[in-house]
Amino acid sequence: MAPEIATETIILPAQPTFDHLNAYQMPYVGPRTITKQTITETTREVAPTLSAAAPRHKSEPGLYITGLASQYPPFLFGPEKLEHFTKKWYDLETPGIKKLLAVNAATAIQSRSTIKSADDPFWNRSVPPNISELDVFFRKAGVDLAVQACRKAIKEWGGTTDDITHIVGVTCTNAGNPGFDFLVAQKLGLKSKTDRTLLHGVGCAGGLSAMRAAAHMASSAAQRGRPARVLVISCELCSIHARCDLTEVVEHPEETRIAPALFSDGAAAFILCNDLVPGAESGAIYSLIDWGNDLIPGTSKEMQLSTDPLGFKTILTKEVPHIAVKAIPPMFERLLPSLPPDEKNTTGKPAQPKDFDWALHPGGIAILNGAQNSLELHEDQLRASYEIYKTRGNSSSATVLIVLDKLRKTGEGRDNVMAASFGPGMSIEMCMLKRCRNDDE
């Protein structure tokens, strides 16, 4: 039997009187773990007091999007072109192809953006490009597209690349190392000490996953008294994997593979600043109020993206729209308590989904229609999502950011904005934002 260890009661010496505003900066004192634990607990108790004492509403973290931009490649691919493109390589009477073309006719997409034209030799080789060739292509064309979006966002923000403290990148259509964010940072001339983070494996949810990561970084910097200017970039070249997806359609006719009828190419970028950056609030487009994410149990096989010698192959089951729409209300209710009080609300009732404009990731027309009906929204509240979907298709992680960019340019709109997107897992990401109105608006 192990010997019994004697215990002693530790009596802490009286602590000096201190200002709550500086409590969290006190160094740990004393050599014993229990002493450190006591100070840590004191810090946790004081933290809510710090937040409540700030002049803004306690739910507002002081984070501002000060530059926001999107960039599409120059080519458009209409639904009528898919049949013409497909019949070059496959029998249109193949069961899988017939199902794909039926889906293509019902997507409600008028055109999709692509990095190359449908007649480009890159697509029209007898042997499809392999994943190594696609990697090389992305790391040139994709990086260039991302750089264009970044430069537009930086220009609107008004700062310089030397001022950027962090960079967060996200893509699900390239897996090369070093990541594409490194190549973008080089082209932009960012300092070598710029804090870099690259997200992968988050699919269409990635735009808001990156926003969430940037929010944590900027908030952490603020707690340490440091200004943060976070450049967030998303770039997707979904079209380069079309031949891979078409091969999967033919080889797995029992499944309904819809990626070749849905996805497109695009990039987006924004600058997120904390309130220690001079002029951040006055020059903001949106303030970021709160954010959250969740995994939906039992849905890991409904949405997948996996590697193949010919590229990345996508699986989206017919259950995805139902699962996505069902996940929205619980996440909305989770973020709602963070909404600052509205002086215009004289009823005293909590805000409802219909009180927001929505930047909903347009993963498909069934998701948009389903969310509109479930949340009892007017089509106008989803106007940016519908327009981007119909005119440019689904550019995966970049799309929700592109929708946010479009939303601010489509009329005065509502003050409160909710952005939502969905990814493998399945997962849901949601961000609550507020429009920042300039004096002349």
ABEGO torsion letter per residue (X at the ends): XBBBBBBBBBBBBBBBBBBAAAAAABBBBEABAAAAAAAAAAAAAAAAAAAAABABBAABAGBBBABBBBBBBABBBBAAAAAAAAAAABBAABAAAAAAAAAAAAAGBABBBBABBAABAAAABABBBBAAAAAAAAAAAAAAAAAAAAAAAAAAAGBBAAABABBBBBBAABABOBBAAAAAAAAAGBBAABBBBBBBGAEAAAAAAAAAAAAAAAAAAAAAGBBBBBBBBBBBBAAAAAAAAAAAAAABAABBBAAAAABBBEBBBBBBBBAABBGAAAABABBBABBBBBBBBGAAAABBBBBBAAEBBBBBBAAAAAAAAAAAAAAAAAAAAABBBBAABAAGBBBBAAABBBBBBBAEAAAAAAAAAAAGBBAAAAAAAAAAAAAAEBAEAAAAAAAAAAAAABEAEBABBBBBBBBBOBBBBBBBBBBBBBAAX
